[in-house]
Amino acid sequence: MINIIVNILNHKKSDNNERQNYGIACGILGIFLNIILFSMKFIIGSISNSIAITADAFNNLSDAGSSIITLVGFALSGLKPDLEHPFGHGRFEYVSGLIVSLLIILMGFELFINSIKKIVTPTAITYSNILIYVLIISITVKLYMAYYNNKVGKKIESATIKAAVIDSLSDSIATSLVLIATIINHLSTINIDGYAGLIVAAFILKSGYQSAQETISPLLGQPPKKEFVDKINKIIASHPQIIGIHDLIVHDYGPYRTMVSLHAEVPSSGDILTMHDIINDAEEELKQILNCDAIIHMDPVIINDKQANKTKAEIIAKLKAIDERISIHDFRIIKGNKRPKIFFDVVIPYDFEDDDDVILQKINDLIKDINPNFSTYIGIDRS
């Protein structure tokens, strides 16, 4: 059914964007199916006097609202860059995902309160075969929604659609609990409707929290995936004139709207025009292969100074003894009239306990052990 909707959108839209069309198609189908489920459950829940079924119905209604937001989010994320938003509108997808997550959490709290009330003042559930049929249909539909959202989420790499998978699976589990509670009440007259509602609320709250995590991280700024960084390193390494890279930053302006900036070290003895062409080639390869805009800053480094290389190796060895993850870059020594000056940046893990001042003091002490005459100029990067 998703492919049918996507084909219709492809036919109607001149500026075809397959990823956007898949997101909109998921939103349309989600609205349709959730409204049907809400209508059936609300009617059956009202007739049977079941708070769990009625609450589950309103959960489906909130899911329909979530699907509307998903649809709008994908539609807006496809807008072209403009003067106010030169990097496009891709983050609308993350914003819509966050709103969906907040709605899920709000519905979970509402259901939690109503379930507590139902436990305090329980009312009998009116059993009927059609009630059971509706719940089974609902579970089946939600599993189908999880299936197609999972396929689309993997296909277009969308956190918003992947959140819908979690929500649909949670809904199917929640409705299964309602079904079990209804059958138990019918067979034994034990009313666990309110308790089932509490469990449903817990599933809804959990799915809302997980969905929020998926969308807040890219909005706040998260580290790039290791696979993406490995691809960048592989592309840069294909240019043997580039000695190494550092200060790699990946800016995420929405799915497939990525900007990469990094510093590339090149031999200071190389021809500057030749090195510049190599850097340009690397930028173009990153753009073509990884579909990103890349900006590379060229850092010339001295590679034939035996004394500088020896000092650098000694410093690295001492730093690795402190923490294997520590590294340095932009290393150079300037031999002044009075005291030689040593320059470099040290990369420290974020979870390293010492603050910057303590780290600098430790590094200066290490360098004094190597050569007490050095004047040090050290910058600290956290990675």
C-alpha positions in Angstrom: 0.0 0.0 0.0 2.9 2.3 0.8 4.3 1.8 -2.7 1.0 2.7 -4.3 0.8 6.0 -2.4 4.5 6.7 -3.3 3.7 6.1 -7.0 0.8 8.4 -6.9 2.9 11.1 -5.3 5.7 10.5 -7.8 3.2 11.0 -10.6 1.6 14.2 -9.2 4.8 16.0 -8.1 7.1 17.5 -10.6 10.1 18.0 -8.3 10.3 14.3 -7.3 11.9 13.5 -4.0 11.6 9.8 -3.2 12.7 10.1 0.4 10.2 12.8 1.1 7.4 10.9 -0.7 8.0 7.8 1.4 7.7 9.9 4.6 4.5 11.6 3.4 3.1 8.2 2.3 3.8 6.8 5.8 2.0 9.8 7.3 -1.1 9.4 5.0 -1.4 5.7 5.7 -0.9 6.2 9.4 -3.7 8.8 9.6 -6.1 6.5 7.7 -5.4 3.3 9.7 -5.3 5.0 13.1 -8.6 6.8 12.6 -10.3 3.5 11.7 -8.8 1.9 14.8 -9.9 4.8 17.0 -13.4 4.7 15.7 -13.8 0.9 16.3 -12.2 0.9 19.8 -14.0 4.0 21.0 -17.4 2.6 20.1 -16.5 -0.9 21.6 -14.9 0.7 24.7 -17.9 2.9 25.4 -20.3 0.0 25.0 -18.2 -2.4 27.1 -17.4 0.2 29.7 -13.6 -0.6 29.5 -11.2 2.2 30.4 -8.3 0.2 28.9 -10.0 -0.1 25.5 -11.2 3.5 25.5 -7.7 4.7 26.5 -6.2 2.5 23.8 -8.7 4.1 21.3 -7.5 7.6 22.3 -3.9 6.3 22.0 -4.7 5.5 18.3 -6.2 9.0 17.9 -3.0 10.5 19.2 -1.2 8.3 16.7 -3.3 9.7 13.9 -2.3 13.2 15.1 1.3 12.0 15.2 1.0 10.8 11.6 -0.3 14.3 10.6 2.7 15.9 12.2 5.0 13.3 10.4 3.3 14.2 7.1 3.7 17.9 7.7 7.3 17.5 8.9 8.3 15.6 5.8 6.5 18.1 3.5 8.3 21.1 5.2 11.7 19.3 5.3 11.6 19.2 1.5 11.4 22.9 1.1 14.4 24.4 -0.8 17.0 26.6 0.9 16.2 30.3 1.1 17.8 33.5 2.4 16.6 32.8 6.0 17.5 29.1 5.9 20.5 28.7 3.5 21.1 25.1 4.6 17.5 24.0 3.8 14.7 22.9 6.1 15.7 19.3 6.7 15.5 19.6 10.5 11.8 20.0 10.3 11.8 16.2 10.2 13.5 16.1 13.6 11.2 18.8 15.0 8.1 16.9 13.8 9.5 13.7 15.4 10.0 15.5 18.7 6.4 16.8 18.7 5.2 13.3 18.0 7.3 12.0 20.9 5.9 14.7 23.3 2.3 13.8 22.3 3.0 10.1 23.0 4.3 11.0 26.4 1.3 13.3 27.1 -1.1 10.5 26.2 0.8 8.1 28.4 0.4 10.4 31.5 -3.3 10.8 30.7 -3.8 7.1 30.5 -1.8 6.6 33.7 -4.1 8.9 35.7 -7.3 7.4 34.2 -6.1 3.9 35.0 -5.4 4.9 38.7 -9.0 6.2 38.9 -10.2 2.9 37.4 -8.3 0.9 40.0 -9.8 3.0 42.8 -13.3 2.8 41.5 -13.6 -0.3 39.2 -16.5 -0.9 36.9 -17.5 -4.1 35.2 -16.6 -4.8 31.6 -19.4 -5.9 29.2 -18.0 -8.8 27.2 -18.9 -9.5 23.6 -17.3 -11.4 20.7 -17.2 -8.3 18.6 -15.0 -6.7 21.3 -12.5 -9.5 21.0 -12.6 -9.3 17.2 -11.9 -5.6 17.2 -8.9 -6.0 19.5 -7.4 -8.8 17.4 -7.9 -6.7 14.3 -6.2 -3.8 16.0 -3.2 -5.9 17.0 -2.9 -7.2 13.4 -3.1 -3.7 11.9 -0.5 -2.3 14.3 1.9 -5.1 13.5 1.4 -4.3 9.8 2.1 -0.6 10.5 5.3 -1.6 12.4 6.3 -3.8 9.4 5.9 -1.1 6.7 7.4 1.6 8.9 10.4 -0.6 9.6 11.0 -1.2 5.9 10.6 2.5 5.0 12.7 3.6 8.1 15.6 1.5 7.0 15.2 2.5 3.3 15.3 6.2 3.9 17.2 6.2 7.3 14.6 8.3 9.1 14.6 8.6 12.9 11.0 9.8 12.8 9.8 6.8 10.9 11.9 4.5 13.1 10.1 6.0 16.1 6.8 5.1 14.5 8.0 1.5 14.5 8.6 1.6 18.2 5.2 3.2 18.7 3.4 0.6 16.6 5.0 -2.3 18.3 4.3 -0.8 21.8 0.7 -0.3 20.7 0.3 -4.0 19.6 1.7 -5.1 22.9 -0.5 -2.7 24.8 -3.6 -3.9 22.9 -2.6 -7.5 23.6 -2.6 -6.8 27.3 -6.1 -5.2 27.0 -7.3 -8.3 25.2 -5.9 -10.6 27.9 -7.4 -8.4 30.7 -10.8 -8.6 28.9 -10.7 -12.3 28.6 -9.6 -12.8 32.2 -12.4 -10.6 33.4 -14.9 -12.6 31.4 -13.7 -16.0 32.5 -13.1 -15.3 36.2 -14.9 -12.0 36.9 -11.5 -10.6 38.1 -11.3 -7.0 37.0 -7.8 -6.1 36.1 -8.9 -3.4 33.6 -7.2 -0.6 35.5 -4.0 -2.5 36.0 -3.9 -3.4 32.3 -4.3 0.3 31.6 -1.3 1.1 33.8 0.8 -1.4 31.8 -0.4 0.1 28.6 0.5 3.6 29.9 4.0 2.3 30.8 4.5 1.1 27.2 3.3 4.4 25.8 5.6 6.4 28.1 8.5 4.2 27.2 7.9 4.5 23.5 7.5 8.3 23.8 10.8 8.5 25.7 12.7 6.4 23.2 11.2 8.4 20.3 12.2 11.7 22.0 15.8 10.5 22.4 16.0 9.6 18.6 15.0 13.2 17.7 16.5 15.4 20.4 20.0 14.1 19.8 20.3 15.4 16.2 18.6 18.7 17.1 21.2 19.3 19.9 24.1 18.0 17.8 25.4 14.5 18.1 28.7 12.9 17.1 28.7 11.4 13.6 28.4 7.6 13.2 31.6 5.7 13.2 30.8 4.2 9.7 30.6 7.8 8.3 33.9 8.8 9.9 35.5 5.7 8.6 34.4 6.5 5.1 35.8 10.0 5.4 39.2 8.7 6.6 39.2 6.1 3.8 38.6 8.8 1.1 41.3 11.1 2.6 43.7 8.2 2.9 43.4 7.6 -0.8 45.5 10.8 -1.2 49.0 9.8 0.0 50.1 13.5 -0.1 47.7 14.1 2.9 49.6 13.0 6.0 46.7 13.0 8.4 43.5 14.8 9.5 42.1 16.3 12.7 39.4 18.7 13.9 36.8 16.7 12.0 33.3 18.2 12.5 30.1 16.9 10.9 27.2 19.4 10.8 23.8 17.8 10.4 21.1 20.1 8.9 18.7 17.2 8.3 18.8 13.9 6.5 21.2 14.1 3.5 21.9 17.7 4.3 25.4 17.3 5.8 28.4 19.6 6.0 31.8 18.3 6.8 34.8 20.4 7.9 38.3 19.1 8.8 42.0 20.0 8.8 44.3 18.1 6.5 48.0 18.0 7.2 50.3 18.2 4.2 54.1 18.5 3.9 55.3 22.0 4.2 57.9 21.2 1.6 55.2 20.5 -1.1 54.2 22.9 -3.8 51.3 24.9 -2.5 49.4 24.9 -5.8 49.7 21.2 -6.1 48.6 20.7 -2.4 45.7 23.0 -3.0 44.5 20.9 -6.0 44.8 17.7 -3.9 42.6 19.3 -1.2 40.1 20.3 -3.8 40.0 16.8 -5.2 39.4 15.4 -1.7 36.5 17.8 -1.1 34.9 16.8 -4.4 35.2 13.1 -3.6 33.6 13.6 -0.2 30.7 15.4 -1.9 30.2 12.8 -4.6 30.7 9.7 -2.5 29.1 10.8 0.8 26.6 13.4 -0.5 27.9 16.1 1.7 29.4 19.6 1.4 33.0 19.4 2.6 35.4 22.2 3.6 39.0 21.2 4.2 41.6 23.5 5.9 45.1 22.8 4.8 47.7 22.5 7.6 51.4 22.5 6.4 53.6 20.5 8.7 57.4 19.9 8.8 58.1 16.2 8.3 61.9 16.1 7.8 63.1 17.5 11.1 64.6 14.5 12.9 64.8 16.3 16.2 61.2 17.5 16.1 60.0 14.1 15.1 61.9 12.5 18.0 60.5 15.0 20.5 57.0 14.5 19.1 57.3 10.7 19.5 58.5 11.1 23.1 55.6 13.4 24.0 53.1 11.0 22.3 54.5 8.0 24.3 54.1 9.9 27.6 50.6 11.0 26.8 49.6 7.5 25.7 50.8 6.2 29.1 48.2 8.5 30.7 45.4 7.5 28.4 45.6 5.5 25.1 42.9 7.7 23.5 44.9 11.0 23.8 46.4 12.3 20.6 48.2 15.4 19.3 48.2 17.4 16.0 49.7 20.5 14.5 53.0 19.8 16.1 55.9 22.1 15.4 59.0 23.5 17.0 60.3 27.0 16.4 63.9 27.6 17.4 64.0 31.1 18.8 67.0 33.1 19.9 66.5 32.3 23.6 64.4 29.2 24.1 62.9 26.8 21.5 59.1 27.1 21.3 56.9 24.0 21.0 53.4 24.2 19.6 50.7 21.5 19.3 47.0 20.8 20.1 46.2 17.8 22.3 42.9 15.9 21.8 41.4 14.7 25.1 38.3 12.5 25.5 35.1 14.1 26.8 35.0 11.7 29.7 38.5 12.5 30.9 38.1 13.6 34.5 40.7 16.3 34.8 39.8 19.9 33.8 41.8 21.7 31.2 44.1 23.5 33.6 45.2 20.3 35.3 45.7 18.7 31.9 47.9 21.5 30.8 50.0 21.3 33.9 50.5 17.6 33.5 51.6 18.0 29.9 54.0 20.8 30.8 55.5 18.6 33.5 56.0 15.8 30.9 57.7 18.1 28.4 60.0 19.5 31.1 61.2 15.9 31.7 62.0 15.7 28.0 63.6 19.2 27.7 63.3 21.8 30.4 64.2 24.6 28.0 61.0 24.3 25.9 58.5 27.1 26.0 55.1 25.4 25.4 52.0 26.7 23.6 49.4 24.0 23.9 45.7 24.0 22.8 43.2 21.5 24.1 40.5 19.9 22.0 37.8 17.6 23.4 36.6 14.7 21.3 
